[in-house]
Amino acid sequence: MFQTMNLKRGLAASWIAVCLTALLFPSTAMPASAWSVRCEIDKSVDRKVCRATAVSDMGRRSSPLEWALWENGSVTLTIGLGKKESFIQVDRNKPVLSKSGIADGDTALVLLEQMVNGTRVLVRFIGFKGWEYPFSLEGFKETYREMVNEIKTDPLLKEEEKAGPENKGREFTL
């Protein structure tokens, strides 16, 4: 009985994974301009969060993808409905940073790649049919220190500091 339940759960999980893959990686290649990217600083947990939504050629929006840059230098990637996370350690001294699977098997890979001059980081999604969907991490700072400086110079934060020490923004130690 338990083997039958596990088999049914396995088949259901496989079916859900196939459906999510079809939503996230359609069979036609998406140009870079088909991605809608929005970034913001989450002061409550000391991270910069960017959300990307892929728009298909039919105008439908697929599940969003979210990534966050953390103080320790890692990037957290979260896929929309499944909330499956991959942790990638960012090393800005290497041309190719890391590969991380988002879905099972060869369904999807995330490749973080840094340009040789160190000015840009690219994220490339490789679908199971070999299509690539590259886009740059617009809004990301080169280092976490730059992100912290942006937070400290935020006009809203300066207003909080004027209001009094109890409302002062968080201090960061790097």
N, C-alpha and C positions, 0 to 999 in steps of 0.2 A: 504494500500500500504506500509506504513512504517513498519507494523507488518510483512509483507511478507519479506521485505528487512532485518529486524532484524533477522528473522528466518533463512534466507539464510546465513547471516553473521555468525550466531551462528553455523549452520551446517558446514560452511566452516572452522571456527576456530576449531571446534571439530575434523574435518578431519585432519587439519594440526597438531593438538596436537597428534593425534593418529600416524600420520606418523613420527613425530619427536621422539615420544616415541619408535617406532619400530627401528629407527636408533640408538638412544642412549642406549636402553636397549634391546638387542636381547634376544631371548628366551633361549639361552644356556648360562650357567655361564661362565664368563671370569676369568681366573686366574689373580692374581695380576701382574704377569709379562707381561700381555697384555696391560698395560698402559704405554704410553710414556709420561714422565713428564720432563718439562724444566722450570727452574726458573730464574728470573732476577730481578734486582733492578731498579725500575723506579724512577730516581732522580727528575724528573720534578714534580711529585705529591707526593713524600715522601711515597712510598709504595713498598712492595715486591710483585711481580706478578709471579704466577706459572700457566703454561698451561698444561693440561693433555689431551691426545688424546687416546681414546680407540681403540684398533685394534682387530677386530673380528678374529675368527679362519679361515676365508676365506681370510684374508689379507686386507680386506677393512678397511678404517678408518672411524669412525663415527664422528659426530660433536664434536669439542673440547669443553672442559670445562675450564673456567679460574677462578682462585680465587686470591684475593689480600689481604694482611695483611696491615691494616691502622694504623696510629699513635694512634688513639683512642682505639685500641685493637679489632676492629671489623674486620670481614672477609667478603668480597664481593664475591659472587659466580655468575658467568655469564655462561649461556649455549649458545653454539655456535650460531646457526642460529636465535633462538628466542630472544637472548639478554635479557632473563628474569633474574632479579637479586634477590637474597635473602641475607639479612643481618643477620649475626650471631654474637652476642657479645661473645667474647672469655673470659671465666673465667677459668684460669688454676688451680683453687683450687678444682674443682669438677670432678669426674670421667667421667660423661656424661655432655657435654657442652650444647648442644642444638639440636633441630630438626627443620628443615625448609623444607617446600614443594617447589620443583622446578617446578613440573607440577601440573595440577589440580587433585584434589582428591587423591587417593592412588597410582597414577601412579608412582611417584618417591619421595623418601625422602632422604634428606641428613642428616647424623648423624655425628656430630663431637664428637669424643670421646678421652679423654686424659687417658693415662696409669697412674696407681696409682703412679708410681715413678716420674711422671711429665717430663719425658724425650722425650716423643713422642706424636704427635697428629695424629690421624687417621681420614680419611674421608671414610665413607662407603656409597655407593650408593645402595639403596634397590629398585629393580625393581618391577613392578606390579605383577610378578609371584613369588615373594619371593626370587629371586636370589640376592646374595650379591656380590659386587665388591669392596673389601677393598684394599686400598693402602695408604702408609704413605706419608705425606707431606714432601718429601725429599727436602732439601734446605731451609726449613723454620727455622728461628731462634726461640729460646725459648721465647724471649721477643722482643718487638719493640726496646728496648735499644740495644740489641745485633745486630739487623739489622742496627741501626744507627751507631754503632761502626764499622760494616763491611763497611758501606758506607764511613766513615771517614778514614778508613785504606786502601781504594781502591787505588791501584797504579796509576790508571788513574786520580783519584781525586788529588793525591799528585803532579802529573805533572801539573794539573791546578793551584794548589796553587803556584808552582814555577813560573808560567807564570805571576802572578801578582794578586792583590786583586780584580780586576774587573772580573777575571775568577774563583775566589774562590768558592768552593762548598757551598751549603746552610748550615746554622747553624740550629741546632735543639734544642729546649727547651723542656725537658721532666719533 
